[in-house]
Amino acid sequence: MNNCINHPNKEATSLCHGCGDYFCESCLDEGSEFYYCKKPECQKLLTAESGVREYTAEYQCPNCNVDLDLSDDERAKGKFHCPECEAFIDVTVDPPRVSKKENYVLLLSSLNQGDIAVLKSVLEDAEIDYYVAGENFLSVRPLLEPAKFFVNETQVEETQELLKDFDLHIWGASTSS
């Protein structure tokens, strides 16, 4: 068996489909069919294989043409909320899909950073079309501006069923006894 090119004391898990070198598990990223190492040229092949496009941090809203600075999370997802026109933009499809604020329903709000992180994870895992408004204000006005979760109107019932047993917390402590 071969050893990892970066960690000679570790056994290689697989070879990189891009460069053909052998690597351990921590040095590889898994694509839909193959493994790729961290080299930039191999990461580009991974991106091409997965069909994920890379988006720049500066983007212009296709709805209102305002210039936006996208977060790393928004860039990775290819979906973002325009604070200017209140549209939800999905640039993973061609042409980009623009949904108006009216297509989303306020589902819940929270002041707890832990709840927000868990909710985002659960919704993303279930592939729920949502956005969070006001999440960044929690650090500025933590008691006045809760993060508000808006869900696409076509997925409200599915989301409510998904979150029916979720226990929201205040100040990091459970409200249930």
Backbone as JSON, one array per atom type, in Angstrom:
{
  "sequence": "MNNCINHPNKEATSLCHGCGDYFCESCLDEGSEFYYCKKPECQKLLTAESGVREYTAEYQCPNCNVDLDLSDDERAKGKFHCPECEAFIDVTVDPPRVSKKENYVLLLSSLNQGDIAVLKSVLEDAEIDYYVAGENFLSVRPLLEPAKFFVNETQVEETQELLKDFDLHIWGASTSS",
  "N": [[0.84, -1.18, 0.0], [0.41, 2.31, -0.6], [1.85, 5.34, 0.77], [0.78, 8.5, 2.12], [1.49, 11.41, 0.27], [1.87, 13.87, 1.51], [1.95, 13.22, 4.21], [4.06, 11.11, 5.14], [4.08, 9.13, 7.11], [1.53, 8.18, 7.25], [-0.92, 5.95, 5.95], [-2.02, 5.92, 2.6], [-5.25, 6.84, 1.53], [-6.52, 7.08, -0.91], [-5.98, 7.9, -4.38], [-5.44, 11.08, -5.91], [-7.68, 12.23, -8.27], [-7.05, 14.22, -10.0], [-4.19, 14.88, -10.04], [-2.99, 12.44, -9.63], [-1.44, 11.63, -7.49], [-0.89, 9.95, -4.32], [-2.84, 10.17, -1.32], [-3.69, 10.74, 2.16], [-6.76, 10.48, 4.1], [-7.32, 13.01, 5.27], [-6.18, 14.77, 3.53], [-7.66, 14.83, 1.25], [-10.5, 15.76, -0.75], [-13.83, 14.83, -1.27], [-15.39, 14.19, -4.29], [-18.28, 13.91, -6.46], [-17.77, 11.59, -7.85], [-15.01, 11.06, -7.68], [-11.91, 11.42, -5.78], [-10.13, 14.35, -4.7], [-7.12, 16.22, -4.28], [-5.79, 19.0, -2.33], [-4.57, 20.82, -3.99], [-4.67, 23.75, -6.02], [-5.27, 23.42, -8.82], [-6.37, 20.89, -8.86], [-8.54, 21.23, -7.17], [-10.11, 22.85, -8.77], [-10.9, 21.02, -10.69], [-12.47, 19.39, -9.06], [-14.52, 21.19, -8.42], [-15.6, 21.55, -10.99], [-16.46, 18.92, -11.47], [-18.46, 18.58, -9.53], [-20.31, 20.34, -10.39], [-20.67, 22.78, -9.26], [-20.56, 26.21, -9.29], [-18.18, 28.81, -8.89], [-18.66, 31.76, -7.14], [-18.15, 35.24, -7.17], [-17.21, 37.54, -4.53], [-18.24, 40.05, -4.86], [-21.23, 40.98, -6.21], [-23.91, 41.62, -8.44], [-27.24, 42.38, -7.86], [-29.67, 40.71, -9.7], [-32.23, 41.62, -9.8], [-32.61, 44.3, -8.81], [-30.27, 45.54, -9.46], [-28.41, 46.47, -7.56], [-25.19, 46.72, -6.06], [-23.7, 44.06, -4.32], [-22.05, 42.66, -1.5], [-21.17, 39.52, -1.04], [-21.37, 37.03, 1.49], [-19.11, 34.4, 2.59], [-20.61, 32.11, 3.02], [-22.95, 32.62, 1.52], [-21.83, 32.76, -1.01], [-20.89, 30.15, -1.3], [-23.27, 28.69, -1.31], [-24.62, 29.85, -3.44], [-26.9, 31.24, -3.25], [-28.77, 34.01, -2.1], [-30.0, 36.78, -0.14], [-31.29, 39.83, -1.09], [-30.83, 42.82, 0.46], [-31.72, 45.27, -0.36], [-33.88, 45.2, -2.33], [-35.36, 43.22, -1.22], [-35.52, 40.75, -2.4], [-35.1, 37.23, -3.0], [-32.4, 35.56, -4.22], [-31.41, 33.07, -6.43], [-28.66, 31.93, -7.82], [-27.75, 29.57, -8.78], [-29.08, 28.44, -10.81], [-29.75, 28.85, -14.32], [-31.43, 31.09, -16.26], [-30.71, 33.24, -13.37], [-32.86, 32.67, -10.54], [-35.35, 34.71, -9.29], [-36.99, 35.41, -6.43], [-39.66, 36.99, -4.88], [-40.13, 38.86, -1.83], [-42.69, 38.41, -1.0], [-43.12, 35.77, -1.55], [-42.23, 34.36, 0.58], [-42.6, 33.26, 3.95], [-42.75, 34.38, 7.26], [-41.43, 32.32, 9.59], [-40.3, 31.77, 12.13], [-38.52, 33.34, 14.87], [-35.42, 34.09, 16.51], [-33.24, 34.8, 19.26], [-31.06, 33.46, 20.02], [-27.87, 32.35, 19.35], [-27.01, 29.69, 19.14], [-29.41, 28.26, 18.63], [-29.99, 29.39, 16.15], [-27.87, 28.51, 14.53], [-28.3, 25.71, 14.61], [-30.9, 25.55, 13.52], [-30.44, 26.54, 10.92], [-28.76, 24.54, 9.95], [-30.45, 22.28, 10.05], [-32.51, 23.07, 8.27], [-31.05, 23.43, 5.89], [-30.09, 20.83, 5.5], [-32.46, 19.52, 4.98], [-33.03, 20.62, 2.61], [-34.6, 22.96, 2.45], [-36.03, 25.9, 1.2], [-35.03, 28.88, 2.23], [-34.4, 31.98, 4.03], [-32.47, 34.05, 6.25], [-33.14, 36.87, 8.07], [-31.66, 39.69, 9.58], [-29.76, 38.42, 11.14], [-27.14, 39.27, 11.47], [-27.42, 41.51, 13.05], [-27.58, 40.69, 15.64], [-25.21, 40.83, 17.06], [-24.9, 43.52, 17.35], [-27.26, 44.64, 18.38], [-28.33, 42.81, 20.54], [-30.61, 42.16, 22.12], [-32.73, 43.32, 20.9], [-33.06, 42.9, 18.15], [-34.04, 40.18, 16.74], [-33.0, 37.25, 14.9], [-34.69, 36.46, 11.99], [-36.45, 33.87, 10.51], [-37.34, 33.12, 7.3], [-39.39, 31.24, 5.18], [-39.91, 29.58, 2.09], [-43.11, 29.87, 0.72], [-44.24, 27.56, -0.31], [-43.16, 25.55, 1.16], [-43.84, 25.68, 3.81], [-45.55, 24.04, 5.46], [-44.14, 21.61, 5.4], [-41.77, 22.43, 6.63], [-42.7, 23.22, 9.16], [-43.54, 20.75, 10.15], [-41.09, 19.45, 10.2], [-39.76, 20.91, 12.18], [-41.32, 20.62, 14.45], [-40.76, 19.46, 16.96], [-38.66, 20.89, 17.84], [-36.94, 22.66, 20.3], [-36.87, 25.87, 21.14], [-34.46, 28.06, 22.56], [-33.81, 30.47, 25.12], [-31.41, 32.83, 25.9], [-29.59, 30.79, 25.93], [-30.48, 28.77, 27.6], [-32.76, 26.14, 28.18], [-36.29, 26.43, 27.67], [-38.05, 24.57, 28.46], [-39.05, 22.33, 31.08]],
  "CA": [[0.0, 0.0, 0.0], [1.17, 3.57, -0.69], [1.72, 6.32, 1.85], [0.37, 9.85, 1.73], [2.61, 12.23, -0.19], [2.05, 14.94, 2.49], [2.17, 12.62, 5.52], [4.67, 9.81, 4.83], [3.82, 8.15, 8.15], [0.13, 7.73, 7.14], [-1.27, 5.17, 4.78], [-2.86, 6.65, 1.65], [-6.63, 6.37, 1.38], [-6.82, 7.02, -2.33], [-5.19, 8.82, -5.16], [-6.15, 12.25, -6.42], [-8.07, 12.03, -9.66], [-6.45, 15.28, -10.79], [-2.73, 14.79, -10.22], [-2.57, 11.05, -9.58], [-0.64, 11.34, -6.3], [-1.6, 9.28, -3.24], [-3.06, 11.03, -0.16], [-4.51, 10.22, 3.27], [-8.12, 10.99, 4.12], [-7.37, 14.43, 5.62], [-5.64, 15.56, 2.42], [-8.53, 14.66, 0.09], [-11.9, 16.17, -0.76], [-14.59, 13.86, -2.03], [-16.31, 14.67, -5.31], [-19.41, 13.0, -6.66], [-17.24, 10.33, -8.35], [-13.6, 10.87, -7.41], [-11.26, 12.21, -4.73], [-9.21, 15.37, -5.19], [-6.28, 16.82, -3.26], [-6.03, 20.42, -2.05], [-3.89, 21.67, -4.96], [-5.66, 24.59, -6.71], [-5.7, 22.87, -10.1], [-7.22, 19.73, -8.57], [-9.78, 21.77, -6.61], [-10.91, 23.32, -9.91], [-11.51, 19.82, -11.26], [-13.54, 19.01, -8.12], [-15.62, 22.14, -8.63], [-16.22, 21.22, -12.28], [-17.15, 17.63, -11.33], [-19.66, 18.71, -8.71], [-21.25, 21.24, -11.05], [-20.8, 23.98, -8.45], [-19.81, 27.34, -9.81], [-17.64, 29.7, -7.88], [-19.2, 33.09, -7.28], [-17.3, 36.26, -6.58], [-17.78, 38.2, -3.35], [-19.0, 41.2, -5.34], [-22.25, 40.49, -7.13], [-24.97, 42.6, -8.68], [-28.56, 41.78, -7.78], [-30.32, 40.74, -11.01], [-33.56, 42.22, -9.69], [-32.57, 45.76, -8.64], [-28.95, 45.98, -9.91], [-27.57, 47.01, -6.5], [-23.97, 45.95, -5.83], [-23.74, 43.36, -3.05], [-20.87, 41.92, -1.05], [-21.69, 38.25, -0.55], [-20.59, 36.33, 2.51], [-18.58, 33.12, 2.14], [-21.73, 31.16, 3.05], [-23.8, 32.91, 0.37], [-21.08, 32.39, -2.21], [-20.84, 28.69, -1.38], [-24.61, 28.2, -1.64], [-25.13, 30.42, -4.68], [-28.22, 31.8, -2.94], [-28.64, 35.11, -1.17], [-31.12, 37.69, 0.05], [-30.9, 41.21, -1.38], [-31.44, 43.7, 1.45], [-32.26, 46.47, -1.01], [-35.2, 44.97, -2.94], [-35.99, 42.15, -0.45], [-35.67, 39.55, -3.22], [-34.23, 36.09, -2.7], [-31.79, 35.26, -5.5], [-30.76, 31.77, -6.58], [-27.84, 32.01, -9.02], [-27.31, 28.24, -9.16], [-29.82, 28.1, -12.02], [-29.54, 29.81, -15.39], [-31.04, 32.36, -15.63], [-30.94, 33.26, -11.92], [-34.25, 32.73, -10.12], [-35.61, 35.81, -8.37], [-38.25, 35.25, -5.7], [-39.99, 38.2, -4.13], [-40.36, 38.71, -0.4], [-44.05, 37.91, -0.83], [-43.11, 34.32, -1.71], [-41.68, 33.8, 1.8], [-43.42, 33.44, 5.14], [-41.99, 34.41, 8.51], [-41.72, 31.08, 10.3], [-39.95, 31.95, 13.55], [-37.37, 34.21, 15.12], [-34.66, 33.67, 17.68], [-32.12, 35.62, 19.71], [-30.03, 32.53, 20.46], [-26.96, 31.97, 18.27], [-27.01, 28.23, 19.03], [-30.63, 27.88, 17.92], [-29.89, 29.84, 14.76], [-26.96, 27.6, 13.84], [-28.96, 24.41, 14.47], [-32.0, 25.71, 12.58], [-29.87, 26.65, 9.58], [-28.26, 23.22, 9.58], [-31.61, 21.41, 9.81], [-33.18, 23.52, 7.05], [-30.2, 23.14, 4.74], [-30.05, 19.39, 5.32], [-33.75, 19.13, 4.4], [-33.15, 21.37, 1.36], [-35.69, 23.93, 2.56], [-35.72, 27.2, 0.61], [-35.24, 29.84, 3.31], [-33.36, 32.95, 4.3], [-32.49, 34.59, 7.6], [-32.98, 38.32, 8.09], [-31.3, 40.27, 10.87], [-28.83, 37.59, 11.91], [-25.93, 40.04, 11.78], [-27.71, 42.53, 14.05], [-27.52, 40.12, 16.98], [-24.01, 41.29, 17.76], [-25.02, 44.96, 17.58], [-28.44, 44.87, 19.24], [-28.69, 41.41, 20.83], [-31.92, 41.97, 22.75], [-33.75, 44.05, 20.16], [-33.19, 42.48, 16.76], [-33.86, 38.74, 16.58], [-32.87, 36.71, 13.56], [-36.01, 36.0, 11.53], [-36.38, 32.83, 9.5], [-38.39, 33.16, 6.3], [-39.41, 30.0, 4.42], [-40.72, 29.65, 0.88], [-44.51, 29.56, 1.05], [-44.58, 26.2, -0.73], [-42.54, 24.58, 2.07], [-44.17, 26.04, 5.2], [-46.05, 22.88, 6.19], [-43.03, 20.67, 5.51], [-40.84, 22.98, 7.62], [-43.34, 23.14, 10.47], [-43.48, 19.35, 10.55], [-39.68, 19.17, 10.47], [-39.33, 21.6, 13.4], [-42.36, 20.56, 15.47], [-40.22, 19.08, 18.26], [-37.49, 21.72, 18.13], [-37.13, 23.47, 21.5], [-36.11, 27.12, 21.09], [-33.87, 28.44, 23.84], [-33.58, 31.89, 25.36], [-30.2, 33.03, 26.67], [-28.81, 29.57, 25.98], [-31.08, 27.8, 28.52], [-34.01, 25.6, 27.68], [-37.53, 26.94, 28.25], [-38.85, 23.46, 28.96], [-38.53, 21.84, 32.37]],
  "C": [[0.88, 1.24, 0.0], [0.93, 4.44, 0.52], [1.36, 7.67, 1.27], [1.59, 10.68, 1.35], [2.9, 13.37, 0.8], [2.41, 14.43, 3.88], [2.75, 11.22, 5.33], [4.43, 8.73, 5.88], [2.38, 7.63, 8.12], [-0.07, 6.95, 5.85], [-2.22, 5.97, 3.89], [-4.24, 6.01, 1.58], [-6.95, 6.14, -0.08], [-5.85, 7.91, -3.08], [-6.07, 9.95, -5.65], [-6.45, 12.03, -7.89], [-7.44, 13.08, -10.57], [-4.98, 15.06, -11.08], [-2.2, 13.36, -10.16], [-1.7, 10.68, -8.39], [-1.53, 10.7, -5.23], [-1.67, 10.18, -2.0], [-3.85, 10.29, 0.91], [-5.86, 10.92, 3.25], [-8.18, 12.5, 4.38], [-6.86, 15.32, 4.5], [-6.54, 15.52, 1.18], [-9.9, 15.26, 0.33], [-12.63, 15.22, -1.68], [-15.5, 14.56, -3.02], [-17.45, 13.7, -5.47], [-18.94, 11.64, -7.17], [-15.83, 10.03, -7.88], [-13.14, 11.69, -6.21], [-10.28, 13.18, -5.36], [-8.41, 15.93, -4.03], [-6.53, 18.32, -3.18], [-5.32, 21.36, -3.04], [-4.94, 22.46, -5.75], [-6.16, 24.0, -8.03], [-6.6, 21.65, -9.91], [-8.56, 20.17, -7.97], [-10.69, 22.31, -7.71], [-11.6, 22.15, -10.59], [-12.66, 19.32, -10.38], [-14.75, 19.9, -8.32], [-16.35, 21.83, -9.93], [-17.01, 19.92, -12.19], [-18.47, 17.78, -10.59], [-20.7, 19.63, -9.34], [-21.47, 22.52, -10.28], [-19.96, 25.07, -9.07], [-19.29, 28.16, -8.65], [-18.17, 31.1, -8.17], [-18.28, 34.08, -6.59], [-17.99, 36.89, -5.39], [-18.61, 39.41, -3.75], [-19.96, 40.71, -6.42], [-23.3, 41.57, -7.29], [-26.31, 41.88, -8.67], [-29.23, 41.85, -9.15], [-31.7, 41.39, -10.99], [-33.51, 43.74, -9.65], [-31.23, 46.38, -9.03], [-28.08, 46.64, -8.85], [-26.34, 46.11, -6.35], [-24.0, 45.37, -4.42], [-22.39, 42.74, -2.76], [-21.38, 40.65, -0.39], [-20.76, 37.65, 0.5], [-20.06, 35.02, 1.92], [-19.69, 32.08, 2.06], [-22.64, 31.37, 1.84], [-23.11, 32.51, -0.93], [-21.06, 30.88, -2.39], [-22.19, 28.11, -1.82], [-25.08, 28.66, -3.01], [-26.52, 31.0, -4.51], [-28.02, 32.91, -1.92], [-29.89, 35.97, -1.17], [-30.62, 39.1, -0.22], [-31.59, 42.12, -0.37], [-32.09, 44.95, 0.85], [-33.68, 46.26, -1.53], [-35.97, 43.85, -2.26], [-36.23, 40.88, -1.28], [-34.72, 38.47, -2.74], [-33.72, 35.6, -4.05], [-31.11, 33.9, -5.45], [-29.99, 31.8, -7.89], [-27.29, 30.65, -9.43], [-28.04, 27.73, -10.4], [-29.58, 29.18, -13.06], [-30.81, 29.94, -16.21], [-31.33, 32.32, -14.13], [-32.42, 33.4, -11.59], [-34.39, 33.82, -9.07], [-36.97, 35.58, -7.74], [-38.47, 36.5, -4.87], [-40.24, 37.86, -2.66], [-41.74, 38.1, -0.15], [-44.13, 36.39, -0.96], [-42.6, 33.6, -0.46], [-42.53, 34.18, 2.99], [-42.5, 33.43, 6.36], [-42.4, 33.19, 9.32], [-41.45, 31.22, 11.79], [-38.79, 32.92, 13.65], [-36.7, 33.76, 16.41], [-33.56, 34.67, 17.97], [-30.91, 34.75, 20.03], [-29.17, 32.07, 19.28], [-26.92, 30.46, 18.05], [-28.23, 27.73, 18.27], [-30.52, 28.22, 16.43], [-29.0, 28.89, 13.97], [-27.62, 26.24, 13.6], [-30.09, 24.49, 13.45], [-31.49, 25.78, 11.13], [-29.4, 25.29, 9.09], [-29.41, 22.27, 9.23], [-32.3, 21.78, 8.5], [-32.36, 23.22, 5.81], [-30.16, 21.65, 4.45], [-31.33, 18.89, 4.66], [-34.01, 19.82, 3.07], [-34.37, 22.27, 1.33], [-35.21, 25.26, 1.99], [-36.05, 28.27, 1.64], [-34.18, 30.93, 3.26], [-33.55, 33.5, 5.7], [-32.25, 36.09, 7.5], [-32.6, 38.77, 9.5], [-30.32, 39.48, 11.69], [-27.6, 38.38, 12.33], [-26.17, 41.13, 12.82], [-27.63, 42.0, 15.47], [-26.29, 40.58, 17.76], [-24.09, 42.78, 18.08], [-26.13, 45.28, 18.58], [-29.01, 43.52, 19.67], [-30.06, 41.21, 21.45], [-33.06, 42.59, 21.94], [-34.02, 43.53, 18.75], [-33.0, 40.98, 16.62], [-33.62, 38.37, 15.11], [-34.22, 36.12, 13.18], [-35.83, 35.03, 10.38], [-37.6, 32.91, 8.59], [-38.26, 31.91, 5.43], [-40.31, 30.19, 3.2], [-42.12, 29.14, 1.2], [-44.92, 28.15, 0.66], [-44.03, 25.14, 0.22], [-42.86, 24.85, 3.54], [-44.61, 24.81, 5.99], [-44.95, 21.85, 6.41], [-42.05, 21.13, 6.6], [-41.43, 22.9, 9.02], [-43.31, 21.71, 11.01], [-42.05, 18.97, 10.95], [-39.24, 19.74, 11.82], [-40.31, 21.48, 14.57], [-41.83, 20.23, 16.86], [-38.99, 19.9, 18.65], [-37.8, 22.66, 19.28], [-36.26, 24.72, 21.4], [-35.64, 27.48, 22.48], [-33.74, 29.96, 23.93], [-32.37, 31.98, 26.26], [-29.4, 31.74, 26.82], [-29.33, 28.52, 26.95], [-32.42, 27.36, 27.98], [-35.19, 26.22, 28.4], [-38.41, 25.83, 28.76], [-38.24, 22.93, 30.25], [-38.06, 20.42, 32.29]]
}
